[in-house]
Amino acid sequence: MDVVPGGYLCAMPNPSIKDEKVYQALRDEGASKEKAARIANSSAAEGEQTVAARGGRAGSYEDMTKDELYERAQRVGIDGRSSMSKDELIEALRTH
């Protein structure tokens, strides 16, 4: 549900989201709006099994060097990355 001016809840689905249930489940789990939309739209276009099988190939952030984490943070556009520690970069990447 979205809040519209005046503070009222509105159940207007976002037309750019192809699978609203998957999107909402991901948002409830803490995924960002952008990440939830990407996954929900991929899931709708290719099927959940295909998307699930593709996931999980990336290595653990803990196994990456700070420089590797910095480069990944730069690619996804995380602000303030130059002053972040390795642990802060990991947290920022996980919540982006």
C-alpha positions as CSV (number, residue, x, y, z in Angstrom):
1,M,0.0,0.0,0.0
2,D,1.2,3.5,-0.7
3,V,0.5,6.6,1.3
4,V,-1.0,9.4,-0.8
5,P,-1.2,13.1,0.1
6,G,-3.4,13.5,3.2
7,G,-2.0,10.3,4.8
8,Y,-4.5,7.9,3.2
9,L,-3.4,4.4,2.2
10,C,-3.9,3.6,-1.4
11,A,-3.6,0.1,-2.9
12,M,-2.6,1.4,-6.4
13,P,-0.2,-1.1,-7.8
14,N,2.8,0.2,-9.6
15,P,2.4,-0.5,-13.3
16,S,6.2,-0.9,-13.8
17,I,6.2,-3.9,-11.3
18,K,5.3,-7.0,-13.2
19,D,4.9,-9.4,-10.2
20,E,3.5,-7.4,-7.3
21,K,3.4,-10.4,-4.8
22,V,7.1,-11.1,-5.3
23,Y,7.9,-7.4,-5.1
24,Q,6.0,-7.0,-1.8
25,A,7.5,-10.1,-0.3
26,L,11.0,-8.9,-1.1
27,R,10.2,-5.4,0.4
28,D,8.9,-7.1,3.5
29,E,12.2,-9.0,3.8
30,G,14.1,-5.6,3.7
31,A,15.1,-5.4,0.0
32,S,15.4,-2.0,-1.5
33,K,12.7,-0.8,-3.9
34,E,15.1,-1.0,-6.8
35,K,16.3,-4.5,-6.0
36,A,12.8,-5.8,-5.3
37,A,11.6,-4.4,-8.6
38,R,14.5,-5.9,-10.6
39,I,13.9,-9.4,-9.1
40,A,10.1,-9.2,-9.4
41,N,10.3,-8.1,-13.0
42,S,12.8,-10.8,-13.9
43,S,10.7,-13.4,-12.1
44,A,7.6,-12.4,-14.1
45,A,9.5,-12.4,-17.4
46,E,11.5,-15.6,-17.0
47,G,9.8,-17.6,-14.3
48,E,10.7,-17.9,-10.7
49,Q,12.7,-21.1,-11.1
50,T,15.0,-19.6,-13.8
51,V,15.7,-16.5,-11.7
52,A,16.3,-18.6,-8.5
53,A,18.7,-20.9,-10.4
54,R,20.7,-17.9,-11.6
55,G,21.1,-16.5,-8.2
56,G,23.8,-17.2,-5.7
57,R,26.9,-17.3,-7.9
58,A,28.6,-14.3,-6.4
59,G,31.2,-14.9,-3.8
60,S,30.8,-13.9,-0.2
61,Y,31.5,-10.2,0.5
62,E,33.6,-11.3,3.5
63,D,36.0,-13.1,1.1
64,M,36.5,-10.0,-1.0
65,T,39.2,-7.4,-0.4
66,K,38.3,-3.8,0.5
67,D,39.3,-2.7,-3.0
68,E,37.0,-5.2,-4.6
69,L,34.1,-4.1,-2.3
70,Y,34.9,-0.5,-3.2
71,E,34.8,-1.2,-6.9
72,R,31.4,-3.0,-6.5
73,A,30.1,-0.1,-4.4
74,Q,31.2,2.3,-7.1
75,R,29.4,0.3,-9.9
76,V,26.1,0.4,-8.0
77,G,26.5,4.0,-7.0
78,I,26.8,3.9,-3.2
79,D,27.6,7.4,-1.9
80,G,30.2,7.9,0.8
81,R,32.1,4.7,-0.1
82,S,35.5,6.3,0.0
83,S,35.4,6.8,3.8
84,M,33.8,3.4,4.6
85,S,35.5,0.5,6.3
86,K,35.3,-3.0,4.8
87,D,32.5,-3.9,7.2
88,E,30.6,-0.7,6.3
89,L,31.0,-1.4,2.5
90,I,29.6,-4.9,3.1
91,E,26.6,-3.5,4.9
92,A,26.0,-0.8,2.3
93,L,26.2,-3.4,-0.5
94,R,23.8,-5.7,1.3
95,T,21.2,-3.0,1.9
96,H,21.5,-1.2,-1.4
